[in-house]
Amino acid sequence: MTDASSFEVRLSRPLLLMIIAVGLVFLAAGLDLAVTHVVFDASFGEGSPIGRWAFQIFAIGIGGVIVLNCFWYLLFPARMLRIDRDNVTFGTGFRYRPFSIPTRFLQGGEIGMRESMVEVNGQRKQVKGGAVLKFRASGEIPAQKATSMGLQYYQHELAVSSLYGNRKPEEIVEGVRPFVSRLSR
């Protein structure tokens, strides 16, 4: 929910679909090796049965967990960031557990630039990596925190990755402005 009194960024559904596809590949490989033998024949891994069983358990377990976890987030996208007049709340730990910092410490937001992962003609471009929210350094709030996927809180700066969030970096920066300007009045 985003209205005039709050602003939210949730986990991106297209990204979740991609991660579910990766989980399904693991799950299919483990099930094929254990049961169906469509891709791998029954003699695959006979030289090391312990290794084969370990891979099966790993592939089925990890693939199943990835699919179930991301399917849950597909139905109910996790809240990565919420800003209201009282708090800036962001996800921490593996399950996006909310952690709040009072909004009075929020100094502003800007687009975070990073180097591209793709190299063309020996050079890498600077691309938008997401939005960065800056907080005033204070002993009342931590300088760093272990965050969830797509978030990084370090040295009083919260970075929201453009790959994981359901909003563009420009939208996030614009969504932060009303809360910062409220503080300066």
C-alpha positions in Angstrom: 0.0 0.0 0.0 1.3 3.4 -0.9 -0.6 6.6 -0.2 0.3 10.2 0.7 1.3 9.2 4.2 3.5 6.2 3.3 5.7 4.8 0.6 6.5 1.1 -0.1 8.8 -1.0 -2.2 8.0 -4.7 -2.5 9.9 -7.7 -3.9 9.8 -7.9 -7.8 7.5 -10.6 -9.2 9.4 -11.0 -12.5 12.5 -11.8 -10.5 10.6 -14.3 -8.4 9.5 -16.1 -11.5 13.1 -16.3 -12.7 14.2 -17.7 -9.3 11.3 -20.2 -9.4 12.5 -21.4 -12.8 16.0 -22.0 -11.4 14.5 -23.9 -8.4 12.4 -26.0 -10.8 15.6 -27.0 -12.8 17.2 -28.2 -9.5 14.0 -30.0 -8.6 13.6 -31.6 -12.0 17.2 -32.8 -12.1 16.9 -34.4 -8.6 13.6 -36.1 -9.4 14.9 -37.3 -12.8 17.9 -38.8 -11.2 15.8 -40.4 -8.5 12.7 -41.5 -10.3 12.0 -40.7 -13.9 15.3 -41.3 -15.7 14.2 -39.2 -18.7 17.5 -37.2 -19.0 19.8 -39.3 -16.9 19.7 -43.1 -17.4 19.5 -45.4 -14.4 23.3 -46.2 -14.6 24.3 -42.5 -14.1 26.4 -42.2 -11.0 26.8 -45.9 -10.4 30.5 -45.4 -9.6 29.7 -43.3 -6.6 26.3 -44.1 -5.2 26.9 -41.9 -2.1 27.6 -38.9 -4.4 24.5 -39.7 -6.4 22.3 -39.9 -3.3 23.8 -36.7 -1.9 23.2 -34.9 -5.2 19.6 -36.1 -5.4 18.9 -35.1 -1.8 20.6 -31.7 -2.4 18.8 -31.0 -5.7 15.3 -32.1 -4.5 15.7 -30.3 -1.1 17.2 -27.0 -2.4 14.9 -27.0 -5.5 11.8 -27.6 -3.4 12.7 -25.0 -0.8 13.4 -22.4 -3.6 10.2 -23.1 -5.4 8.0 -23.1 -2.2 9.6 -20.0 -0.7 9.5 -18.0 -4.0 5.9 -19.1 -4.7 4.9 -17.8 -1.3 6.5 -14.5 -2.1 4.9 -14.5 -5.5 1.5 -14.7 -3.9 2.4 -12.3 -1.0 5.4 -10.1 -2.1 7.7 -9.3 0.8 7.9 -5.6 1.8 11.5 -4.6 1.2 11.0 -0.9 2.3 8.3 1.2 3.9 8.6 4.8 4.8 6.0 6.7 6.8 6.1 9.8 9.0 7.4 7.8 12.0 9.8 5.2 10.6 11.8 3.9 7.7 11.3 0.1 7.9 13.3 -2.4 5.8 13.7 -6.2 5.6 16.4 -8.0 7.6 17.4 -11.6 7.8 16.2 -14.4 5.5 12.5 -13.7 5.8 12.4 -9.8 5.4 11.8 -9.3 9.1 11.0 -5.6 9.6 13.6 -3.4 11.2 12.8 0.3 11.8 14.8 3.5 12.0 13.0 6.7 13.0 12.3 8.9 9.9 13.9 11.9 11.6 17.3 10.3 10.8 16.6 10.2 7.0 18.6 12.8 5.2 17.7 12.0 1.6 17.8 9.5 -1.3 19.8 9.3 -4.5 20.2 7.0 -7.4 23.1 4.6 -6.8 25.4 4.0 -9.7 27.5 0.8 -10.2 29.7 -0.7 -12.8 27.9 -2.9 -15.4 28.4 -6.7 -15.2 28.8 -6.8 -19.0 32.0 -5.7 -20.6 31.9 -4.3 -24.2 35.2 -3.6 -26.1 37.1 -3.8 -22.8 35.0 -1.2 -21.0 32.2 -1.3 -18.5 29.4 1.3 -18.4 28.1 2.9 -15.2 24.5 1.8 -14.8 21.7 2.5 -12.2 22.1 -0.1 -9.5 19.2 1.1 -7.4 18.3 3.8 -4.9 20.4 4.7 -1.8 18.8 6.2 1.3 21.1 8.2 3.5 20.7 8.5 7.3 22.3 10.9 9.7 25.0 9.1 11.7 23.9 8.7 15.3 24.6 6.5 18.2 20.9 5.9 18.4 20.8 3.8 15.2 23.1 1.1 14.0 25.7 1.8 11.4 25.1 -1.5 9.7 22.7 -4.4 9.7 22.3 -7.8 8.1 19.6 -7.3 5.5 17.5 -9.5 3.2 18.0 -10.0 -0.6 18.1 -6.9 -2.6 18.9 -4.6 0.4 22.2 -3.5 1.9 22.5 -1.3 5.0 26.1 -0.2 5.7 27.6 3.0 7.0 24.2 4.6 7.6 23.2 4.0 3.9 20.4 1.7 2.8 20.8 0.5 -0.8 17.7 -0.9 -2.5 18.7 -2.9 -5.6 16.8 -2.2 -8.8 16.9 -5.9 -9.7 15.0 -6.9 -6.6 12.6 -4.0 -6.0 9.3 -3.5 -7.8 10.0 0.2 -8.4 12.6 2.0 -10.5 15.3 3.9 -8.6 13.9 7.2 -9.8 10.5 6.3 -8.2 12.1 5.4 -4.9 14.1 8.6 -4.8 10.9 10.6 -5.6 9.0 8.6 -2.9 11.6 9.5 -0.3 11.6 13.3 -1.0 8.3 14.2 0.8 9.5 12.5 4.0 12.9 14.4 3.9 11.3 17.7 3.1 8.9 17.3 6.0 11.8 17.0 8.3 13.4 20.2 7.1 10.3 22.3 7.8 
